[in-house]
Amino acid sequence: MTGTRAGWGFVAPALIWTLAFFVLPFAVMGAMSLATLDGRTLVWGLSLSNYAELAEKAYLWRAVVVSLEITLTVTALSVLLAYPLAWIIAYRVPERWQRLALLLAILPFWTSYVVRSYAWLLVLSREGVVNQALIGLGLTAEPVTLANTRLATVTGFVHFFVMLLTLTIYANLRQLSPNYRRAAMDLGANAVQTFRHVILPLTLPGIVTGAFLTFVLCIGDYITPQILGGNTELTVPQVIMVQLGRRADFPLASALALVLMALVTLAYLAGARWLRVDRL
Amino acid sequence: MSRAIPWAYLALMFGFIYLPVGALVLFSFQDGTLPVPPFEGPSLRWYADVLGDEDLTAALLNSLLVAVGSSAVAVTLGFLAAYGLARFVLPGAALLRALLIAPMTVSYLIVGLGLLIVIQRIGLPLSLLTAGIGHAVINLPLAFAIIYASMGGQQQNAERAARDLGAGEIAVLRLVTVPMLAPAILAAFFLSVTLSWDEFIVAFLLTRFDVTLPVEIWSMLRSGLSPRLNAIGSVVFLISVAAVVLAELLVFRRRR
């Protein structure tokens, strides 16, 4: 019995911290989403009007659609680009260079998040490197608008998540015993068949876990769309920040935050069959 | 021909990965006032400009303070909880673990928004302290998970031996558990520091007058492209890479 009590003593600080600074704020935010604003005064209550606003106001609904479109595009593109890269590093690069190749492939991951988005703005701007290259190659006479578009947002996101996914997929591929590949080859499977029927199914849990992580981080991000997307179309986090700033509409912001959580939960349920949260 | 395809792909992807960082660092040495081609220079004027900027250096020190402080809290609480859950049989242990990990599954924006609402209700002023609390909340699950995962039977045997030899609970922790878990604790600490150092949204929502570096850089961004931003961005990149290399040398070399 004393053992149990001592155990609680060790867990208590972290537990109290999490309850006070995570669970309580979360509950208050939930209550806030059911409150309303009367002019500038907050009226607590059990009103669903903030959620109703989501259905009524086109720009709120549009933000949900934009967020989902961007996030799904980014997740799909990142997996498709990262998988071959991880594959090449794991199976083509000689053993002794692998660690270095992997380290180099994810080094820019450690650039500051804000700075990385700024760097893409620099590259994609009208006078930037990409436009100069396009003009130099004679592909276009006039600079193309690349910055402040959805394309720029997606590019910035994909750059970040390709590095993240390369790391997780590489770890997955290395965990596979080479015997599986050898056995498949011995039994007459060619490279494509080996991949489709052996490697892909075995690495699927890792891919889904990485894709889920990408989804969660991407849909909740404010910086990348704010810096790179311009203000032509807003994502949910951007709309939340607008509510907090200019209008100080905390009830609506809270309701939108909970909608964001609901989307993440849906994504989790969609991938639950393959997800290994303990590997995150 | 087909043998060359993987290498071409590798080169292409490395080009994509290094394009923004390359442009960032190259044009930080720009001699003109716009960080776009043609490149003039190299010049160190923007570095001198940035290092002489008091707002920026203050923000840099603030960031270090918040990163180290919040990571120390997160790692200490995470270690104690991991020890409690790994060594004692507690009712509802699975639920407790899930609760401690939960903040990891929620967007930083939502964690920050919840804290902001509560802090404003209580009437507490926004400061580096509130930003530090926010960072400790988002880093605690990570620290807990890393340390908990590395608590094995091997240490437990050593702990039992120490207890048999008459060591008290605190002495066991201090002389056996912590030293044996040092790699995991250090890894958790460094990861936590790098994440906090780089974190924007929670720091943006929870600070007011004294801000951290990402928030300061954010406000500089409003005035558009400038080699000053390239210079400070390159400095931040260098510091992060140094932290990663240090962590690699300290933590991962030791395992060999």
Interface residues (C-beta under 8 A of the other chain):
Chain A: G3 T4 A6 G7 W8 G9 F10 V11 P13 A14 L15 W17 T18 F21 F22 V23 L24 P25 F26 V28 M29 M32 L81 P84 L85 I88 I89 R92 V93 L104 A105 L107 P108 W110 T111 S112 Y113 V114 V115 R116 Y118 A119 W120 L121 L122 V123 S125 E127 G128 V129 Q132 H159 V162 M163 V216 L217 I219 G220 D221 Y222 I223 I227 P237 I240 L244 F250 A253 S254 A257 L260 M261 V264 Y268 V277 L280
Chain B: P6 W7 Y9 L10 M13 F14 F16 I17 Y18 L19 P20 V21 A23 L24 F27 L34 P35 V36 P37 V73 T76 L77 G78 L80 A81 Y83 G84 L85 R87 F88 V89 L90 P91 L96 L99 L100 A102 P103 M104 T105 V106 S107 Y108 L109 I110 V111 L113 G114 L115 L116 I117 V118 R121 I133 G134 A136 V137 L140 F144 E169 T194 W197 D198 E199 F200 I201 L205 L213 P214 I217 W218 L221 L225 L229 N230 I232 G233 V236 F237 S240 V241 A243 V244
